[in-house]
Structure formats: C-alpha cells, structure tokens
C-alpha cells in the first residue's frame, strides 16, 4: 500500500500526517525539529511502508528535515 505523508514545519516542531491511497487518516504526530526528532519521525513514517512525503516550508524550517529524509532515500517534495 502506498501512503502519502504531509509535513507542516515550524521553528521548534513539525507535524506529520499520514493518509492511505483513499485519503483515510492513518496517523498524526508532532516531532521536535532537530536531528533526534528527524530520526524518530523517519522510523514512524517507515512503519507505514512505501510513501511519498510532502514538506511545507522545505526552504526554511523544513529544510533540514527534507535533507535528512532525502539522504535516507525517501521521496520528498515541497
């Protein structure tokens, strides 16, 4: 099953929502916007299987997360 992941980034936290291919919510969580939060989010997102990730603000507050996930081989889009 392919899932879609949406990220709303802020200065100190970012919110992640996951939906299935029919748009049903599978989960929502908030993580710290730092390397520890990135790793925890990556693990959580990975538990849903194959995904496409959209990050709002990847040029500013979401940039570090976007780079982290891209380096981990995830498909990331703004």
N, C-alpha and C positions, 0 to 999 in steps of 0.2 A: 504494500500500500504506500503510495506517495503522499506525503503530508506537506503542508505549507506552514512556514514559521514566519511570524511577523514580530519585529523588534521595534520598540519605541524607546529611544535612548535619551538619557538625561545626564546631567553632570555627575551625580553620585550613584545612580541606579539605572537599570534598564529593565523594561517589562517585556516578557516573551509570551506570545500566544501561539498555540499550535492548533491547526484545523485539518480535518481529513479532506479527501477529494470531493466530498459532498458539502463541505463547509461546516461540518459539525465540530464544535469545540472539543478538543482532546485535553487541553490543559492550559493554564496561565500561571506564570510565576514571575517574581521580581528578584533580580540579582544585583549584587554590588558591581559598579562599573570600575572594576580593577581586575588584574590578572587572575586572582582567585575566583572571582565571580564569573570570568570568562570560562575557566576550566569547568566549574560546576555547571554552567549553562550548556557547555558543549556536551557534557555527559548526559544531561537531562534531555537535550534535543536529540542526541544519538539514540536514546532509548525508544524513539518513535520510528526509527528506520530511515529509509531514503527520504530526503527532504530538499526543498528549495527555501532559502532564507532571504527575506526582505528586511533591510535595516533602514529605518528612517534616521536621517542625520549622519550618514556614514562619512561625511566630510568633516564632522566636528565631534560631537560626543560619542557617536557610534563608530568612529574611525578605528580606534584600537581594537574593538571587538570584531569589526569586519576583517581587519588584517589577521587577527588571531584565528578566526574561523576559516578564512581562505587558506592560510598556512596549514590548517588541519585537513584541507581537501574538500571543504564544504562549498557548495554553490551559493554565493552571496550576491545580492543585487540591492541597489538603492531604490 
